[in-house]
C-alpha cells in the first residue's frame, strides 16, 4: 500500500491538515482558524486526529524558525508566544506518529520545487509574499535550511530604502516591512488617508503597489546574484495582484541582476494555498523513505 503522510500547515490566520501521497496528491483537506499561541497545538491535534489512522508519518509546516529538534527557535510578532514550542515532541506524543517539522515557507518551497512551478529547476528560490514574506532555497528538490533553520528568509533582507519602517522581527527596513500585504495597505492609508483591503488597492492600480514591487524586485536581484538560481517562484496571497505587482517587480529585477541571474525566469507558483500542506507531506515521506 502506498504510504500517506498526515500533513499540517500552521499559519498566522489558519491551520490546515490533509493527507499527502508520494506524488503530491492532497486529499481529505481540513482547516480551522488559528487561535492564540497557547491553544495552537490543541487545535492542530483536534483537526488532525481523524486522519491519523490512514497515515504512516506526520509532516508539519509552521510559521517560525524551526531547529533541528523540531522546536520553534524563534518567531516574529505575526505569531506571538509561539517561540520555544516543542512541536515535534508534542505531535509525536499526541498523534503517535513519527513527525517531521519544518518552516511553512520551506514546506511550500519543497512542494513547488518537487511537483510545482520549479520542478524542472536544479536550484530554485521560492518567495512567499503574504502577511509576511518568507522563502526557501531548494537544490534538486530539497530545502537548504541552513545551520539554524533560517536559510531562505528573504523577507528579512534589507530593503534599498532608509524609510525607517519597523519589521515584524523588530529590525528597520527589512523588505517585509515594505512589500508584505499589511505593509502595502499601510502605505496606501498613509498616502491617501483611506483604509482599503489589498485586493481593492490592486484594482485601483495604486502607485504603492508599484513602489513595493520595485523594492521587492531589487531585493530579489540581490538574492539571485548571490545564489544564481535556475528559477524564482513567486507565491503567497500578495502575488494574486498579478501584473500590477509582477510587472514592476520583474523590471526592477532585470535592471539590477547580473547578466547570468537576470536570465532566471520569475514564475507564478502553481500550487496555491495547498503548497504548504503538500510540501510538509512530501518532506515527511522523504524521511520515511530514507529511514530517518
C-alpha positions as CSV (number, residue, x, y, z in Angstrom):
1,X,0.0,0.0,0.0
2,X,1.3,3.5,-0.9
3,X,2.2,5.3,2.3
4,X,0.4,8.6,3.1
5,X,1.6,11.5,5.2
6,X,-0.6,13.4,7.6
7,X,0.3,17.0,6.6
8,X,-0.4,20.1,8.7
9,X,0.2,23.7,7.8
10,X,0.2,26.2,10.8
11,X,-0.1,29.8,9.6
12,X,-0.9,33.1,11.3
13,X,-4.6,33.0,10.3
14,X,-5.4,29.4,9.6
15,X,-4.4,25.8,10.3
16,X,-4.9,23.2,7.6
17,X,-4.5,19.4,7.5
18,X,-4.8,16.7,4.9
19,X,-3.3,13.5,3.6
20,X,-0.4,13.7,1.0
21,X,0.6,10.9,-1.3
22,X,4.2,10.5,-2.7
23,X,3.2,12.1,-6.0
24,X,2.0,15.2,-4.2
25,X,-1.7,14.4,-4.4
26,X,-3.6,16.0,-1.5
27,X,-6.9,14.6,-0.1
28,X,-9.1,15.0,3.0
29,X,-8.2,18.7,3.3
30,X,-9.5,20.2,6.6
31,X,-9.0,23.7,8.1
32,X,-9.7,25.8,11.2
33,X,-8.8,29.4,12.3
34,X,-5.5,29.8,14.1
35,X,-6.2,30.5,17.8
36,X,-3.8,32.3,20.2
37,X,-0.5,30.5,20.6
38,X,-1.3,28.6,23.8
39,X,-4.1,26.8,22.0
40,X,-2.5,26.2,18.6
41,X,-1.3,22.6,19.3
42,X,-4.7,21.6,20.7
43,X,-6.4,22.9,17.6
44,X,-3.9,21.1,15.4
45,X,-4.5,17.8,17.1
46,X,-8.3,18.1,17.0
47,X,-8.1,18.8,13.3
48,X,-5.6,16.0,12.6
49,X,-6.8,13.1,14.7
50,X,-9.5,11.9,12.2
51,X,-6.7,11.4,9.6
52,X,-4.1,9.6,11.8
53,X,-5.1,6.0,11.1
54,X,-4.5,6.4,7.4
55,X,-1.1,7.9,7.8
56,X,2.4,6.4,8.2
57,X,4.1,9.7,9.2
58,X,3.3,13.3,10.0
59,X,4.8,16.4,8.4
60,X,4.1,19.8,10.0
61,X,4.9,23.1,8.3
62,X,4.7,26.1,10.7
63,X,5.4,29.7,10.9
64,X,8.6,30.5,12.8
65,X,12.2,29.3,12.6
66,X,12.4,25.5,13.3
67,X,15.5,24.0,14.9
68,X,17.0,20.5,14.2
69,X,14.9,19.0,17.0
70,X,11.6,20.3,15.7
71,X,11.2,23.1,18.1
72,X,10.3,26.7,17.4
73,X,13.6,28.5,17.8
74,X,12.2,32.0,17.1
75,X,9.0,33.6,15.8
76,X,8.1,37.1,14.8
77,X,5.2,39.2,16.1
78,X,3.0,37.6,13.5
79,X,2.6,34.6,15.8
80,X,3.3,35.9,19.3
81,X,4.0,33.3,22.1
82,X,5.0,30.6,19.6
83,X,8.7,30.6,20.2
84,X,10.0,27.8,22.4
85,X,7.2,25.4,21.5
86,X,8.3,21.7,21.1
87,X,6.1,21.0,18.1
88,X,7.7,17.6,17.2
89,X,7.6,16.3,20.7
90,X,4.0,17.3,21.3
91,X,2.9,15.9,18.0
92,X,4.6,12.6,18.4
93,X,3.0,12.2,21.9
94,X,-0.5,13.3,20.8
95,X,-0.7,11.6,17.4
96,X,1.6,8.6,17.9
97,X,3.2,9.1,14.5
98,X,6.8,9.9,13.7
99,X,6.8,13.6,12.9
100,X,8.9,16.0,10.8
101,X,8.6,19.7,11.5
102,X,9.8,22.5,9.1
103,X,9.2,26.2,8.5
104,X,6.0,26.8,6.5
105,X,7.8,28.6,3.7
106,X,10.3,25.8,3.5
107,X,7.4,23.4,3.1
108,X,5.8,25.5,0.4
109,X,9.2,25.7,-1.3
110,X,9.7,22.0,-1.2
111,X,6.3,21.5,-2.9
112,X,7.0,24.0,-5.7
113,X,10.4,22.5,-6.2
114,X,9.3,18.9,-6.4
115,X,5.9,18.9,-8.0
116,X,5.2,22.6,-8.8
117,X,6.4,25.5,-10.8
118,X,10.1,24.8,-10.1
119,X,10.0,21.1,-10.7
120,X,12.4,21.4,-13.7
121,X,14.9,23.6,-11.9
122,X,18.0,22.3,-10.2
123,X,18.3,25.4,-8.0
124,X,15.2,27.4,-7.2
125,X,14.4,30.3,-4.9
126,X,10.8,30.3,-3.8
127,X,9.4,33.5,-2.3
128,X,6.1,33.7,-0.5
129,X,4.6,37.2,-0.2
130,X,1.7,37.4,2.1
131,X,1.0,38.7,5.6
132,X,4.8,38.3,5.9
133,X,7.5,37.4,3.4
134,X,9.3,34.1,3.6
135,X,11.2,31.9,1.2
136,X,13.2,28.8,0.6
137,X,16.3,27.8,-1.3
138,X,15.9,24.4,-2.9
139,X,18.5,22.3,-4.7
140,X,17.3,19.3,-6.6
141,X,14.0,19.4,-4.7
142,X,15.5,19.6,-1.3
143,X,15.2,22.6,1.0
144,X,18.5,24.0,2.2
145,X,17.5,25.1,5.7
146,X,20.9,26.3,6.9
147,X,22.6,25.6,10.3
148,X,19.9,27.3,12.3
149,X,16.9,26.8,10.0
150,X,17.0,30.4,8.8
151,X,18.1,30.0,5.2
152,X,15.7,31.5,2.7
153,X,14.4,34.2,5.0
154,X,14.3,36.7,2.1
155,X,11.7,38.9,3.9
156,X,14.4,39.9,6.4
157,X,16.9,41.1,3.8
158,X,17.4,44.9,4.0
159,X,15.2,46.9,1.5
160,X,17.1,49.5,-0.5
161,X,15.5,52.4,1.4
162,X,16.1,54.3,4.7
163,X,12.4,55.0,5.4
164,X,12.7,53.7,9.0
165,X,9.8,51.3,8.9
166,X,9.9,48.6,11.6
167,X,9.7,44.9,10.5
168,X,7.7,42.3,12.4
169,X,11.1,40.9,13.6
170,X,11.9,44.3,15.2
171,X,14.6,45.5,12.7
172,X,14.2,48.5,10.5
173,X,13.5,48.5,6.7
174,X,13.5,44.8,6.0
175,X,11.7,44.1,2.8
176,X,8.8,42.5,4.7
177,X,8.1,45.9,6.2
178,X,7.6,47.4,2.7
179,X,6.2,44.7,0.4
180,X,4.1,42.3,2.5
181,X,0.3,42.7,2.3
182,X,-0.2,44.7,5.5
183,X,2.8,47.0,4.5
184,X,1.1,47.8,1.2
185,X,-2.2,48.5,2.9
186,X,-0.4,50.8,5.4
187,X,1.4,52.6,2.7
188,X,-1.9,53.3,0.9
189,X,-3.5,54.6,4.1
190,X,-0.6,56.9,4.7
191,X,-0.7,58.1,1.0
192,X,-4.5,58.7,0.8
193,X,-5.9,58.7,4.3
194,X,-8.2,55.9,3.2
195,X,-8.0,52.3,4.6
196,X,-8.7,49.7,1.9
197,X,-8.0,45.9,1.7
198,X,-5.2,44.8,-0.6
199,X,-7.4,43.5,-3.3
200,X,-9.2,46.8,-3.7
201,X,-5.9,48.7,-3.8
202,X,-4.8,46.3,-6.6
203,X,-8.0,47.1,-8.6
204,X,-7.2,50.8,-8.3
205,X,-3.7,50.3,-9.6
206,X,-2.2,52.4,-6.9
207,X,1.4,53.5,-7.1
208,X,2.0,52.0,-3.7
209,X,1.9,48.5,-5.3
210,X,4.5,49.6,-7.9
211,X,6.7,51.0,-5.1
212,X,6.5,47.8,-3.1
213,X,7.1,45.6,-6.2
214,X,10.1,47.7,-7.2
215,X,11.7,47.3,-3.8
216,X,10.9,43.6,-3.9
217,X,12.4,43.2,-7.3
218,X,15.6,44.8,-6.3
219,X,15.9,42.5,-3.2
220,X,15.3,39.5,-5.4
221,X,18.1,40.6,-7.7
222,X,20.5,40.8,-4.8
223,X,19.5,37.3,-3.7
224,X,19.8,35.9,-7.2
225,X,23.2,37.5,-7.6
226,X,24.3,35.5,-4.6
227,X,22.8,32.0,-5.3
228,X,22.3,32.1,-9.1
229,X,19.1,30.1,-9.3
230,X,17.6,28.4,-12.3
231,X,14.2,29.9,-11.5
232,X,12.5,32.1,-9.0
233,X,8.9,31.3,-7.9
234,X,6.6,34.0,-6.6
235,X,3.9,32.6,-4.2
236,X,1.6,33.9,-1.5
237,X,-1.5,36.0,-1.3
238,X,0.1,39.2,-2.5
239,X,1.1,37.5,-5.7
240,X,-2.6,37.3,-6.6
241,X,-2.3,41.0,-7.5
242,X,-1.0,39.7,-10.8
243,X,0.6,42.0,-13.4
244,X,0.2,45.1,-11.2
245,X,2.8,43.5,-8.8
246,X,4.7,41.2,-11.1
247,X,5.4,43.7,-14.0
248,X,7.3,46.3,-11.9
249,X,8.9,43.6,-9.9
250,X,10.3,41.9,-13.0
251,X,11.5,45.2,-14.4
252,X,13.4,46.1,-11.2
253,X,14.8,42.6,-11.0
254,X,16.2,42.7,-14.6
255,X,17.7,46.1,-14.0
256,X,19.8,45.0,-11.0
257,X,20.5,41.3,-11.5
258,X,23.9,40.4,-13.0
259,X,23.8,39.1,-16.6
260,X,23.6,35.4,-15.6
261,X,21.0,35.6,-12.9
262,X,19.0,38.1,-14.9
263,X,18.0,35.3,-17.2
264,X,16.3,33.3,-14.5
265,X,12.5,33.4,-15.0
266,X,10.2,34.8,-12.3
267,X,7.4,32.2,-12.3
268,X,4.0,32.3,-10.6
269,X,3.6,29.5,-8.1
270,X,1.4,26.6,-9.3
271,X,0.1,25.0,-6.1
272,X,-1.6,28.0,-4.5
273,X,-2.6,27.7,-0.8
274,X,-2.0,24.0,-0.8
275,X,1.7,24.3,-1.2
276,X,2.5,24.3,2.5
277,X,0.4,21.1,3.1
278,X,1.8,19.3,0.1
279,X,5.4,20.2,0.9
280,X,5.1,19.2,4.6
281,X,3.7,15.8,3.5
282,X,6.4,15.3,0.8
283,X,9.2,16.2,3.2
284,X,7.8,13.7,5.8
285,X,7.6,11.0,3.2
286,X,11.1,11.6,2.1
287,X,12.3,10.9,5.7
288,X,10.2,7.8,5.7
289,X,11.9,6.6,2.5
290,X,15.3,7.4,4.0
291,X,14.6,5.7,7.3
292,X,15.4,8.8,9.2
